[in-house]
């Protein structure tokens, strides 16, 4: 059953990632009518929002785009930093959405930032505890399940609060790009929407995966409690 669970959740994640890559490749061939690159689009969006303390830099690798609120740095992968496509400006605008959220103290982003540390600890626990438990035999089955349920519960809640953060950033991107004249044609608008929608599914897949593992470890504990009662 554990292998079925692992393969099933892995398949969901792989399908989501494959969808992002194929959609991105397709709409990276749709040029922007404005001729703006992702970096230029990001600069215009941030300037219009009155944000002048965020550094826009070119990163490495494909789709490694992110906004780091700790150092106020917006990192775009080379294809998006230099690219003049609907996909490039869509991704850039999405990351700008996070910068705007940060400037506005958007509550879900604040919660997400505050929970990064404990989530990283929980990720290490659920990764290594099964191996340590098997090798040392120091933990009872109940204790192991309890710790794993707490760990996956923390990860699940982090992924849950990530959903409104990501969906809101995409919503802002879809509104700002046509408003600022960065995109104007139907093909460009379609490209932006489909790229951002495909990316959103990776976060949904992460939440589903963490929820399944949380329930997998929690339900035996609840069943054991009912038996004791």
C-alpha positions in Angstrom: 0.0 0.0 0.0 2.9 2.3 0.8 4.4 1.8 -2.6 1.0 2.5 -4.3 0.8 5.7 -2.3 4.3 6.8 -3.2 3.9 6.0 -6.9 0.5 7.7 -7.0 1.7 11.0 -5.4 4.9 10.9 -7.4 2.8 10.5 -10.6 0.7 13.6 -9.7 3.8 15.7 -9.2 5.5 14.5 -12.4 2.4 15.2 -14.4 2.1 18.7 -13.0 5.7 19.5 -13.7 5.5 18.0 -17.3 2.4 20.2 -17.9 4.3 23.3 -16.8 7.2 22.6 -19.0 5.2 21.8 -22.1 2.9 24.8 -21.7 5.9 27.1 -21.1 7.7 25.8 -24.2 4.6 26.4 -26.3 4.0 30.0 -25.2 7.7 30.9 -25.1 7.2 31.0 -28.9 4.5 33.7 -28.7 6.2 37.1 -28.8 5.0 40.1 -26.9 3.6 42.9 -29.1 5.2 45.4 -26.8 8.6 43.8 -27.5 9.4 43.9 -23.7 11.5 41.3 -22.0 10.6 39.7 -18.8 13.1 41.9 -17.0 11.7 45.1 -18.5 8.1 44.0 -17.8 9.1 43.4 -14.1 10.8 46.8 -13.9 7.7 48.5 -15.2 5.3 46.6 -13.0 7.3 47.3 -9.8 7.8 51.0 -10.8 4.1 51.4 -11.4 3.4 49.8 -8.0 5.8 52.3 -6.3 8.3 49.6 -5.4 11.9 50.8 -6.0 13.9 48.8 -3.6 13.6 45.3 -5.3 16.6 44.2 -7.3 15.8 42.3 -10.5 18.5 39.8 -11.4 19.2 37.1 -13.9 19.4 33.6 -12.3 20.6 30.2 -13.6 18.7 27.3 -15.0 15.2 26.9 -16.5 12.2 28.1 -14.4 14.2 28.9 -11.3 12.3 32.2 -11.0 11.4 33.4 -7.6 11.1 36.4 -5.3 13.1 36.5 -2.1 11.5 38.7 0.5 14.5 38.5 2.8 16.8 40.4 0.5 14.1 41.9 -1.8 15.5 40.2 -4.9 13.5 39.1 -7.9 15.3 36.4 -9.7 14.4 35.5 -13.3 15.8 32.5 -15.2 17.7 33.5 -18.4 14.9 32.6 -20.7 12.5 34.9 -18.8 14.9 37.6 -18.0 15.9 38.1 -21.6 12.8 36.5 -23.3 10.2 38.6 -25.2 7.4 36.0 -25.0 4.1 35.7 -23.3 5.6 33.0 -21.1 8.5 35.2 -20.1 6.4 38.3 -19.1 3.8 36.1 -17.5 6.3 34.5 -15.1 8.0 37.8 -14.5 4.7 39.4 -13.6 3.8 36.6 -11.3 7.0 37.1 -9.3 6.3 40.8 -9.2 2.9 39.8 -7.7 4.9 38.4 -4.8 6.9 41.6 -4.4 3.7 43.6 -4.3 2.2 41.2 -1.7 5.3 41.7 0.4 5.1 45.5 0.1 1.4 45.3 1.1 2.0 42.9 4.0 -0.3 40.4 2.4 -1.4 38.1 5.3 -1.0 34.7 3.7 2.6 35.6 2.5 3.4 36.8 6.0 2.2 33.5 7.4 4.2 31.6 4.8 7.4 33.5 5.5 7.0 33.0 9.3 6.6 29.2 8.9 9.5 28.5 6.5 11.8 27.6 9.4 9.6 25.1 11.1 8.6 23.6 7.7 12.2 23.0 6.8 12.6 21.2 10.1 9.5 19.1 9.5 10.8 18.2 6.0 14.0 16.8 7.5 12.1 14.9 10.1 9.7 13.1 7.7 12.7 12.4 5.4 15.0 10.8 8.0 12.8 9.5 10.8 11.6 6.3 8.9 15.2 5.3 8.3 16.4 6.1 11.8 13.4 4.3 13.3 14.1 1.2 11.4 17.8 1.2 12.1 17.7 2.0 15.8 14.4 0.6 16.9 14.2 3.2 19.6 10.8 4.5 18.6 7.6 2.6 19.2 5.1 2.4 16.2 2.8 4.9 17.9 5.5 7.4 18.6 6.8 7.2 15.1 3.4 7.6 13.6 2.7 10.6 15.8 5.9 12.4 14.9 5.4 11.7 11.2 1.8 12.9 11.4 2.9 16.2 13.0 5.7 16.6 10.5 3.4 16.0 7.5 0.7 18.2 9.1 3.1 21.1 9.3 4.1 20.6 5.6 0.5 20.2 4.6 -0.5 23.5 6.3 2.5 25.3 4.7 1.4 24.0 1.3 -2.2 25.1 2.1 -1.2 28.7 2.9 1.0 28.7 -0.3 -2.1 28.2 -2.5 -3.6 31.7 -1.9 -0.2 33.3 -2.1 0.4 31.8 -5.6 -3.1 32.2 -6.9 -3.2 35.8 -5.8 0.2 36.5 -7.5 -1.1 35.0 -10.7 -4.3 37.0 -10.5 -2.3 40.2 -10.1 -0.1 39.3 -13.1 -3.1 38.6 -15.4 -4.6 42.0 -14.5 -1.4 44.1 -14.7 0.1 42.9 -18.0 -2.8 44.1 -20.2 -3.4 47.2 -18.1 0.2 48.4 -18.6 0.2 47.5 -22.3 2.9 44.8 -21.9 0.6 42.4 -23.7 -2.4 43.2 -25.9 -3.3 40.4 -28.2 -5.6 37.4 -27.5 -2.7 35.0 -28.1 -0.5 36.8 -25.6 -3.3 36.8 -23.0 -4.0 33.1 -23.5 -0.3 32.3 -23.2 0.0 34.2 -19.9 -3.1 32.6 -18.5 -2.2 29.0 -19.5 1.4 29.3 -18.3 0.3 30.6 -14.9 -2.6 28.1 -14.6 -0.2 25.2 -15.3 2.3 26.5 -12.8 -0.5 26.7 -10.2 -1.1 22.9 -10.5 2.4 22.2 -9.1 1.3 23.8 -5.9 -2.0 22.0 -5.8 -0.1 18.7 -6.4 2.3 19.5 -3.5 -0.7 20.2 -1.2 -2.5 17.0 -2.3 0.7 14.9 -1.7 1.3 16.4 1.8 -2.4 15.9 2.7 -2.3 12.2 1.6 0.8 11.5 3.7 -0.6 13.4 6.7 -3.8 11.3 6.6 -1.8 8.1 6.0 0.0 8.6 9.3 -2.9 10.2 11.2 -5.7 7.7 10.5 -4.0 4.7 12.2 -3.5 6.9 15.3 -7.2 7.8 15.4 -8.2 4.2 14.8 -6.0 3.1 17.7 -7.6 5.7 19.9 -11.1 4.5 19.0 -10.0 0.9 19.8 -8.7 2.0 23.2 -12.0 3.7 23.9 
